[in-house]
Amino acid sequence: MTERSWKIYRILLVIGLCSGLIKRTYGLGFGLGAAASLLIYKKIELMCDTLIQRQEAGRIQVYSGFLVDYAIMAAVLILAAKLPDWFNIFTAALGLGLIKITAVAELLFSGKGDANEH
């Protein structure tokens, strides 16, 4: 992600965490999801850097990496479902998508996604 992406990410993170002002569980759920989203992003980034350096990809390593990512996402949602007094499951799901939302927001704000540009 670019520096601009990280700025958008931080803005969206603050907005999401401010939902805790409405109800504490909203902010905690969003924070939990956003933390997991960032962890998964950094894990994928590290895996891609490693695979590029090696110039080869082991299928088992790649598949197991994605399985771990899905397990992390499932754990966040299960935790939010099991502890509704602490976390809101819907804001946790929104937090899990924060990296993706950031990528879409950057594309929308940059204007590079215009089909008529080329």
C-alpha positions as CSV (number, residue, x, y, z in Angstrom):
1,M,0.0,0.0,0.0
2,T,1.1,3.5,-0.7
3,E,1.5,6.3,1.9
4,R,-1.8,7.7,0.6
5,S,-3.4,4.3,1.3
6,W,-2.1,4.3,4.9
7,K,-3.5,7.8,5.4
8,I,-6.9,6.7,4.2
9,Y,-6.6,3.6,6.4
10,R,-5.8,5.7,9.5
11,I,-8.8,8.0,8.8
12,L,-11.2,5.1,8.3
13,L,-9.8,3.5,11.4
14,V,-10.4,6.5,13.6
15,I,-13.9,6.9,12.2
16,G,-14.6,3.2,12.9
17,L,-13.2,3.5,16.4
18,C,-15.3,6.5,17.1
19,S,-18.3,4.3,16.7
20,G,-17.4,3.3,20.2
21,L,-18.8,6.6,21.3
22,I,-22.2,5.4,20.2
23,K,-21.9,2.1,21.9
24,R,-18.7,0.6,23.5
25,T,-19.2,-2.8,21.7
26,Y,-19.2,-1.1,18.3
27,G,-15.7,0.4,18.8
28,L,-14.3,-2.7,20.4
29,G,-15.7,-4.9,17.6
30,F,-14.3,-2.6,14.9
31,G,-10.9,-2.5,16.6
32,L,-10.8,-6.3,16.9
33,G,-11.6,-6.7,13.2
34,A,-9.3,-4.0,12.1
35,A,-6.4,-5.5,14.2
36,A,-7.0,-8.9,12.6
37,S,-7.2,-7.3,9.1
38,L,-3.9,-5.5,9.6
39,L,-2.3,-8.8,10.9
40,I,-3.5,-10.7,7.9
41,Y,-2.3,-7.9,5.5
42,K,1.2,-7.9,7.1
43,K,1.3,-11.7,7.0
44,I,0.4,-11.8,3.3
45,E,2.9,-9.0,2.6
46,L,5.7,-11.0,4.3
47,M,4.7,-14.1,2.5
48,C,4.8,-12.4,-0.9
49,D,8.2,-10.8,-0.2
50,T,9.5,-14.2,0.8
51,L,8.1,-15.9,-2.4
52,I,9.5,-13.2,-4.6
53,Q,13.0,-13.6,-3.1
54,R,12.8,-17.4,-3.5
55,Q,11.5,-17.1,-7.1
56,E,9.2,-20.1,-6.3
57,A,6.0,-20.9,-4.5
58,G,5.2,-24.1,-2.7
59,R,1.6,-24.9,-3.1
60,I,1.2,-26.2,0.4
61,Q,2.8,-23.1,1.9
62,V,0.5,-20.8,-0.1
63,Y,-2.7,-22.8,0.7
64,S,-1.8,-23.2,4.4
65,G,-1.2,-19.4,4.5
66,F,-4.7,-18.7,3.2
67,L,-6.2,-21.3,5.5
68,V,-4.6,-19.5,8.5
69,D,-6.0,-16.2,7.2
70,Y,-9.5,-17.6,7.1
71,A,-9.0,-19.2,10.5
72,I,-8.1,-15.7,11.9
73,M,-11.2,-14.2,10.3
74,A,-13.3,-17.0,11.7
75,A,-11.8,-16.6,15.1
76,V,-12.6,-12.9,15.2
77,L,-16.2,-13.5,14.1
78,I,-16.7,-16.4,16.6
79,L,-15.2,-14.4,19.4
80,A,-17.5,-11.5,18.6
81,A,-20.5,-13.8,18.4
82,K,-19.6,-15.5,21.7
83,L,-18.9,-12.3,23.6
84,P,-21.6,-9.9,22.5
85,D,-21.2,-7.8,25.7
86,W,-17.7,-7.0,24.5
87,F,-17.7,-7.0,20.7
88,N,-20.3,-6.2,18.0
89,I,-20.1,-8.9,15.3
90,F,-21.2,-6.5,12.5
91,T,-18.6,-3.9,13.3
92,A,-16.0,-6.7,13.7
93,A,-16.9,-7.9,10.2
94,L,-16.6,-4.3,9.0
95,G,-13.2,-4.0,10.6
96,L,-12.1,-7.2,8.9
97,G,-12.7,-5.6,5.6
98,L,-10.9,-2.3,6.5
99,I,-7.9,-3.0,4.2
100,K,-10.2,-3.8,1.3
101,I,-12.4,-0.7,2.0
102,T,-9.2,1.3,2.0
103,A,-8.1,0.0,-1.4
104,V,-11.5,0.8,-2.8
105,A,-11.5,4.3,-1.3
106,E,-8.1,5.1,-2.6
107,L,-9.2,4.0,-6.1
108,L,-12.3,6.1,-5.9
109,F,-10.4,9.2,-4.6
110,S,-7.5,8.9,-7.0
111,G,-9.7,8.8,-10.2
112,K,-7.4,6.2,-11.7
113,G,-10.3,3.8,-12.0
114,D,-12.1,5.8,-14.7
115,A,-12.7,3.5,-17.7
116,N,-12.6,6.4,-20.1
117,E,-9.1,7.4,-19.2
118,H,-7.3,5.2,-21.6
